[in-house]
Amino acid sequence: MSTAFHSKVHLLSLPNEMLDRILCNLNFQALLKCKEVCKKLKVYIESAKETSYIIELALAGLEHNTNNTWSKAACLESLRKYQSGWEKLEWSEETTIPMLTAGMWDLYGGILAQADENQTFHFLRLPSDSRRIEKKSWTVEPNVGDEVVKDFAFDPSQDLLILITPPTAAFPHMSLYLRTLMTNENHPLAIQPFLRHKVDLLTGRWIPTSLKIMQDYIGLVSFYRAPVDEEDSSDLKEFRIWNWKTDKLELAIQTNDTRSFAFASDKHVILANQYIPDDLENSECYLVLIDFKAEDEKMKKLSEVQNSVKLCYPDRVAGTALMSFGISSELPPGWTPGKDDTSPFFVAKDERIFTVSIRFRRGRDFAFDHFIPLAAFQKCTNRPSSTRELKWSEWAPTETRLIQTSLPASLVWANFTYGSRSIARELRKKSFSALVYDFNQRACRRDAILNGTSTAPGKIVGGDEAVWKDTLETSLPFRVCSRSLPNIRPRTQALMCSGDNIILVDNTSGEMRIYTF
């Protein structure tokens, strides 16, 4: 006859090294549950550097970079310095660099790039004091023969550089060269060194207007401008998505209304569309969410796309003209650092806000920023497949936030959204301020619990004196911080942001001011 031997092992009786190993393998939610078990365990979790780092990292909407080799104590110190800087808008360094005159530029993944008049591309990895990232600069010569680069994009996490050359009469193809970002060699992960598609209309000009990267995919909006003396001088706009590694065309549509786009996942893309008839008062703005993996590669009109949802905006007052409509978001959902990035943390893969900038004219200009979290788009994709159109009341009031702004967002310097943050210009009694909105929902809930503060639903008054017919109420919580920037001419400036920097674009002086956290 055998008897079972029972013994109770209390978690807190374990050696600290073993207890630390157990707790450090728990996620944020599990650690919060453990804190509720007893006071001693709560104190232990809050006093340990390793568990404090896990909790504070999640509350900040960040993820640990597995390439990093620092101690958790060093990571926690870096995190607290980083968060404090952004929450108070207290940067540690301010530098100035010249703006190059060629007109091509991009800001992505903490790297600022500009092209000069000789088509040499100048890259600058922006520094970070809190994350200990050193500034680094290098140049790239396109090496595309007699062709002329008209646009470019890059992704440092994949060491990817894309150079676009337009078609010519001698070579009627749009070409996208796939290079390595650091050395400008053919990218080893691409089965072809370039993507090409033939165009038929060659009496006018094809112009690439928007190029974005999402992991294995490239999205491109290109615009055909017909010559004025052509009998049928109508313009044409096309949008394509390729898998750049396999040279496979995923989507091709004619969409003259599309002004900009953003990827929502590795299978969904959002188009910001602005329909402008001859009568501007009858113009329309709307978003289209497309499951591009469910479509075929045949060229089709936007109206022929089957796997899409149209997201509508409210009715406007008569006499209101729509002037501009665009969407901005960086980095794309799912983005992770490359193997050479050893910084301690990065913005969490699903911590994304999309900023839709809208400008109307009704006697004077009215500007709005519409902030849409990734979760709102995900809910739209989870609706029945028969749903092809959603009214404003069906998708926006409780999931998003619409804010009227004193200065419209720049259509040129459009990189003003990063992760859950978006930066805006604000004009107060002739003083110019940087206004940073933070839509990290965990941080908003924490502040509401600790401080008893939360953002109330916002109302945009409608009616005869406004642009919207009805009063609009949206309720997505947010936090906001502002800081005045002295000696600035607000009408000639633009603001951008990255994970570690605010960039002030000064068109008057031809300089960029970089504020580093």
C-alpha positions in Angstrom: 0.0 0.0 0.0 1.4 3.3 -1.0 0.5 6.8 0.3 0.8 10.0 -1.6 3.1 12.6 -0.2 1.7 16.1 -0.3 3.5 19.3 0.3 2.6 22.9 -0.3 5.3 25.0 -1.8 4.6 28.7 -1.4 5.8 30.9 -4.3 7.5 33.4 -2.0 9.4 30.6 -0.3 11.3 29.9 -3.5 14.9 31.3 -3.9 14.8 34.8 -5.4 16.7 33.6 -8.5 14.0 30.9 -9.2 11.2 33.3 -8.4 12.6 35.9 -10.8 12.9 33.4 -13.6 9.3 32.4 -13.1 7.9 35.9 -13.0 10.0 37.1 -15.9 8.4 34.5 -18.2 5.0 35.9 -17.5 3.4 38.6 -19.7 2.0 41.9 -18.6 -1.5 40.7 -17.9 -0.3 37.7 -15.9 1.9 39.9 -13.7 -1.0 42.2 -13.0 -3.0 39.2 -11.8 -0.1 38.1 -9.6 0.0 41.5 -7.9 -3.5 40.8 -6.7 -2.6 37.6 -5.0 -1.1 39.1 -1.9 0.6 42.3 -0.6 4.1 40.7 -0.4 4.0 39.4 -4.0 2.8 42.8 -5.1 5.7 44.6 -3.4 8.1 42.0 -4.8 6.9 42.5 -8.4 7.0 46.3 -8.1 10.4 46.4 -6.6 12.1 44.0 -9.1 13.7 45.6 -12.1 12.8 42.8 -14.4 9.1 42.7 -13.7 8.8 46.4 -13.5 10.3 46.6 -17.0 7.7 44.2 -18.4 4.8 46.1 -16.9 6.0 49.6 -17.7 7.0 48.5 -21.2 3.4 47.2 -21.9 1.8 50.3 -20.4 3.9 52.5 -22.7 2.7 50.6 -25.8 6.2 49.2 -26.5 7.9 45.8 -27.0 11.3 44.6 -25.9 13.9 44.2 -28.7 15.3 40.7 -28.5 18.5 41.9 -30.3 19.3 44.0 -27.2 21.8 42.6 -24.7 21.5 45.1 -21.8 20.5 44.2 -18.3 16.8 44.7 -17.5 17.8 47.4 -15.0 19.5 49.3 -17.9 16.5 48.8 -20.1 14.2 50.1 -17.4 16.3 53.2 -16.9 16.2 53.8 -20.6 12.4 53.3 -20.8 11.7 55.7 -17.9 13.9 58.4 -19.5 12.3 57.9 -22.9 8.7 58.1 -21.5 9.4 61.1 -19.3 10.9 63.0 -22.2 7.8 62.4 -24.4 5.2 62.9 -21.7 6.8 66.3 -20.8 8.1 67.2 -24.3 11.5 67.7 -22.8 14.1 66.9 -25.4 17.8 66.5 -24.6 19.3 67.8 -27.8 18.5 70.2 -30.6 20.4 70.2 -33.9 19.9 71.8 -37.4 20.5 70.3 -40.8 20.1 71.8 -44.3 17.2 70.9 -46.5 18.3 69.7 -49.9 16.7 71.2 -53.0 15.8 68.2 -55.2 12.4 67.8 -53.5 12.7 64.0 -52.8 12.7 63.0 -49.1 11.4 60.4 -46.7 11.3 59.7 -43.0 10.9 56.1 -41.9 12.1 53.9 -39.1 14.2 56.7 -37.5 16.0 57.5 -40.7 15.7 60.8 -42.6 16.6 60.7 -46.3 16.9 63.5 -48.9 18.1 63.6 -52.5 20.3 66.4 -53.9 20.2 67.9 -57.4 22.7 65.2 -58.6 20.3 62.4 -57.5 22.6 61.4 -54.7 20.6 60.2 -51.7 21.7 61.3 -48.3 20.6 59.1 -45.3 20.7 60.2 -41.7 20.0 57.8 -38.9 18.5 60.1 -36.2 20.0 59.8 -32.8 18.3 59.0 -29.5 19.7 59.9 -26.1 17.3 57.7 -24.1 17.7 54.6 -26.3 21.4 55.3 -26.9 21.2 55.4 -30.7 24.1 57.2 -32.3 23.7 59.4 -35.3 25.0 57.9 -38.6 25.0 59.2 -42.1 25.8 57.7 -45.5 25.1 58.3 -49.2 23.8 56.2 -52.1 24.3 56.7 -55.8 21.2 55.3 -57.7 23.2 53.6 -60.5 20.2 53.2 -62.8 21.9 54.1 -66.1 20.3 56.9 -68.1 17.0 56.6 -66.1 16.0 59.3 -63.6 14.7 58.4 -60.2 11.4 60.1 -59.4 10.6 58.6 -56.0 12.0 56.2 -53.4 11.2 54.4 -50.2 13.1 52.3 -47.7 12.8 50.0 -44.7 15.8 49.7 -42.4 14.4 46.6 -40.8 14.8 44.8 -44.1 17.8 46.7 -45.3 15.5 47.6 -48.3 15.8 50.6 -50.6 13.3 51.0 -53.5 14.1 53.4 -56.4 11.4 54.3 -59.0 12.0 55.4 -62.5 9.1 56.4 -64.8 8.5 55.1 -68.3 9.9 56.7 -71.5 9.1 56.4 -75.2 12.2 54.3 -75.6 11.4 52.1 -72.5 7.7 52.1 -71.7 7.9 50.5 -68.3 7.6 51.8 -64.7 10.6 50.3 -62.9 11.1 49.7 -59.2 14.7 48.8 -58.3 15.1 46.6 -55.2 18.4 47.5 -53.5 20.0 47.1 -50.1 19.7 50.3 -48.0 23.3 50.4 -46.7 25.3 49.2 -49.8 22.9 49.8 -52.8 23.4 46.2 -54.0 20.6 44.1 -55.5 18.5 42.9 -52.6 19.3 39.2 -51.9 15.7 38.4 -50.8 14.2 39.5 -54.2 14.1 36.9 -57.0 14.4 39.8 -59.5 16.5 43.0 -59.0 13.5 45.1 -60.0 9.7 45.1 -60.5 8.4 46.4 -63.8 5.1 47.0 -65.4 4.4 48.2 -68.9 2.3 51.3 -69.5 0.4 52.1 -72.7 -0.2 55.8 -72.5 3.0 57.5 -73.4 2.1 60.9 -74.9 1.8 62.3 -71.4 3.7 61.6 -68.2 3.5 58.9 -65.6 4.3 60.2 -62.1 4.7 58.0 -59.0 3.0 59.9 -56.1 3.0 57.6 -53.1 5.1 54.5 -52.3 4.9 52.5 -49.1 6.4 49.2 -47.8 4.6 46.7 -45.6 6.9 43.7 -44.8 6.8 41.6 -48.1 4.6 44.1 -49.9 5.0 47.4 -51.8 2.1 49.7 -52.6 2.4 52.4 -55.3 0.0 55.1 -56.5 1.0 56.4 -59.9 -0.6 59.2 -61.9 -0.8 59.7 -65.6 -1.0 63.3 -66.7 -2.2 63.8 -70.2 -0.8 66.6 -72.4 -3.2 69.6 -72.7 -3.3 69.2 -76.5 -4.4 65.6 -76.4 -7.9 65.0 -77.7 -8.9 63.0 -74.7 -6.9 64.8 -72.0 -8.3 63.0 -69.0 -5.9 62.0 -66.3 -5.6 58.5 -64.9 -4.5 57.2 -61.5 -3.6 53.6 -60.7 -2.8 51.7 -57.5 -0.8 48.5 -57.3 0.5 46.2 -54.7 3.3 43.7 -55.3 5.1 41.1 -53.2 8.6 42.5 -53.8 10.3 39.2 -52.8 8.4 37.0 -55.3 7.7 39.6 -58.1 4.0 38.8 -57.8 1.4 41.4 -58.5 -1.3 41.2 -55.8 -3.7 44.1 -56.7 -4.1 46.5 -59.6 -6.9 49.1 -59.7 -7.8 52.3 -61.5 -8.8 54.8 -58.8 -8.7 58.4 -59.8 -10.1 59.5 -56.4 -7.2 58.1 -54.3 -5.0 60.7 -52.7 -3.0 58.5 -50.3 -3.0 55.1 -48.6 -1.8 53.1 -45.7 -1.4 49.4 -44.9 -3.5 48.1 -42.1 -2.0 44.6 -42.1 -0.2 42.2 -44.4 -3.5 41.6 -46.2 -5.4 44.9 -45.8 -4.9 48.4 -47.2 -6.7 51.7 -46.6 -7.3 54.1 -49.5 -8.1 57.8 -48.7 -10.3 58.9 -51.5 -11.4 62.4 -52.5 -14.0 62.6 -55.3 -13.9 66.0 -56.9 -16.5 66.8 -59.6 -16.6 70.1 -61.5 -18.8 71.4 -58.7 -16.5 71.4 -55.6 -19.5 71.6 -53.3 -20.6 68.1 -54.3 -17.2 66.6 -53.6 -17.0 63.5 -51.3 -14.3 62.1 -49.0 -14.3 58.5 -47.8 -12.0 55.6 -46.9 -11.9 52.2 -48.6 -10.6 49.2 -46.7 -9.5 46.4 -49.1 -8.5 42.8 -48.5 -6.0 42.8 -51.3 -5.0 39.1 -50.7 -8.6 38.1 -51.6 -8.4 39.9 -54.9 -6.7 38.8 -58.1 -4.1 40.7 -60.0 -6.2 41.8 -63.0 -6.6 45.5 -63.6 -10.0 46.7 -62.4 -11.9 49.8 -61.4 -12.3 50.5 -57.7 -16.0 49.9 -58.0 -15.3 46.4 -59.3 -13.3 45.4 -56.2 -15.3 42.8 -54.3 -13.5 42.5 -51.0 -13.7 46.0 -49.7 -15.6 48.2 -47.2 -16.4 51.9 -47.8 -16.2 54.0 -44.7 -18.3 57.1 -45.1 -18.0 60.6 -43.6 -20.9 62.7 -42.4 -22.9 65.1 -44.6 -21.7 68.6 -45.0 -23.5 72.0 -45.0 -24.3 73.3 -48.5 -21.6 75.6 -49.9 -18.7 73.6 -48.2 -15.9 72.7 -50.6 -13.6 69.7 -49.8 -10.0 70.9 -50.4 -7.8 68.0 -49.2 -8.1 64.6 -47.7 -5.3 62.2 -46.8 -4.1 59.5 -44.4 -0.9 59.2 -42.5 0.6 56.4 -40.3 4.0 55.0 -39.6 5.3 52.4 -39.0 3.0 49.8 -40.6 1.4 47.3 -38.2 3.6 44.3 -37.5 6.9 46.2 -38.0 9.9 44.8 -36.0 13.5 46.0 -35.9 16.1 44.5 -38.1 18.9 42.3 -36.8 21.4 45.2 -36.7 19.1 47.3 -34.4 20.1 46.7 -30.8 18.1 49.5 -29.2 16.2 48.2 -26.1 12.6 48.5 -27.3 10.3 49.6 -30.1 6.7 50.5 -30.7 4.4 47.5 -30.2 3.3 45.8 -33.4 -0.4 46.6 -33.0 0.0 50.1 -31.3 -1.0 52.2 -34.3 -3.0 55.3 -34.9 -4.0 56.5 -38.4 -4.4 60.3 -38.8 -6.8 61.4 -41.5 -6.3 65.1 -42.3 -9.3 66.9 -43.8 -9.5 70.5 -45.0 -12.7 72.3 -46.1 -13.4 75.8 -47.4 -16.6 77.7 -46.6 -15.8 81.3 -46.6 -12.6 80.4 -44.7 -10.6 77.2 -44.2 -11.7 74.6 -41.7 -9.2 71.9 -40.7 -9.8 68.6 -38.9 -7.7 65.6 -37.8 -9.5 62.3 -37.6 -7.6 59.8 -35.4 -8.5 56.1 -36.1 -6.8 53.3 -34.1 -5.9 50.0 -35.8 -8.5 48.3 -33.7 -11.3 50.3 -35.4 -10.2 49.0 -38.9 -9.9 45.5 -37.5 -13.5 45.6 -36.4 -14.5 46.7 -39.8 -12.8 43.7 -41.4 -14.5 41.3 -39.0 -18.0 42.3 -40.2 -20.0 40.0 -42.5 -18.5 39.9 -46.0 -21.8 41.2 -47.4 -21.1 44.6 -45.7 -19.9 46.9 -48.5 -20.5 50.3 -46.9 -20.6 51.7 -43.4 -22.2 55.0 -42.4 -20.3 57.3 -40.1 -22.6 56.3 -37.2 -21.7 52.6 -37.8 -18.0 52.8 -37.5 -16.6 56.2 -36.1 -18.3 57.7 -33.0 -17.2 55.3 -30.3 -14.0 54.0 -31.9 -12.3 57.2 -33.2 -11.7 60.9 -32.4 -12.3 63.9 -34.6 -10.6 67.1 -33.6 -10.8 70.6 -35.2 -7.3 72.1 -35.6 -6.1 75.7 -35.8 -3.6 74.9 -38.6 -4.1 72.2 -41.3 -1.7 69.3 -41.5 1.0 69.5 -44.2 0.2 67.5 -47.4 3.9 67.5 -48.3 5.6 66.8 -45.0 3.1 64.1 -44.1 5.1 62.0 -41.7 3.4 63.3 -38.5 2.1 60.1 -37.1 4.3 57.4 -35.4 2.9 54.4 -33.4 0.2 55.8 -31.2 1.4 59.4 -31.4 0.6 62.2 -33.8 2.1 65.7 -33.8 0.2 68.8 -34.9 0.9 72.5 -35.2 -1.0 74.9 -33.0 -1.3 78.6 -33.2 -2.2 80.5 -30.0 -2.1 84.3 -30.1 0.7 84.3 -32.7 2.8 81.8 -30.8 3.6 78.5 -32.5 3.4 75.2 -30.5 4.0 71.6 -31.1 1.0 69.5 -29.9 1.5 65.8 -29.4 -1.5 63.5 -29.1 -1.0 60.1 -27.6 -3.7 57.4 -28.2 -2.1 54.6 -26.2 -5.2 53.2 -24.6 -3.5 51.4 -21.7 -1.8 54.7 -20.6 -5.2 56.5 -20.9 -6.9 53.9 -18.7 -4.0 54.1 -16.2 -4.2 57.9 -15.9 -8.0 57.6 -15.5 -7.5 55.3 -12.5 -4.5 57.0 -10.9 -5.4 60.6 -11.4 -9.2 60.4 -11.9 -8.8 62.1 -15.3 -10.0 61.1 -18.6 -10.9 62.8 -21.9 -14.6 63.4 -22.3 -16.3 62.7 -25.6 -15.5 65.5 -28.0 -18.2 67.5 -29.9 -17.8 69.2 -33.3 -20.7 71.6 -33.5 -22.6 71.4 -36.8 -25.2 73.6 -38.4 -25.4 76.7 -40.5 -22.2 78.3 -39.2 -20.1 75.2 -39.5 -19.1 72.7 -42.2 -20.9 69.5 -40.9 -24.7 69.4 -41.1 -25.0 67.7 -37.6 -23.1 68.0 -34.4 -20.6 65.1 -34.3 -19.5 63.3 -31.1 -16.5 61.0 -30.9 -15.1 59.4 -27.8 -11.7 57.7 -28.3 -9.7 58.7 -25.2 -6.3 60.4 -25.7 -3.6 62.3 -23.8 -2.1 65.5 -25.1 1.0 67.6 -24.4 2.1 70.9 -25.9 5.3 73.0 -26.0 5.8 76.4 -27.4 8.5 76.8 -30.1 9.8 80.4 -30.1 10.9 82.5 -33.1 8.8 80.5 -35.5 6.7 81.6 -38.4 3.8 79.2 -38.2 2.5 79.5 -41.7 5.9 78.3 -43.2 6.5 75.4 -40.9 5.7 71.7 -40.8 6.2 69.2 -38.0 7.0 65.5 -38.3 7.9 62.9 -35.7 9.7 59.6 -35.4 10.1 57.3 -32.4 12.9 59.4 -30.9 12.6 62.8 -32.6 10.4 65.8 -33.5 11.5 67.4 -36.8 10.6 71.0 -37.5 10.7 71.8 -41.3 11.5 75.5 -41.8 10.7 76.3 -45.4 11.8 80.0 -44.9 15.4 79.2 -43.8 15.7 76.0 -45.7 16.6 74.0 -42.6 15.3 71.2 -40.4 15.5 71.4 -36.7 15.7 68.0 -35.0 14.7 67.7 -31.3 16.0 64.5 -29.8 14.6 62.5 -26.8 
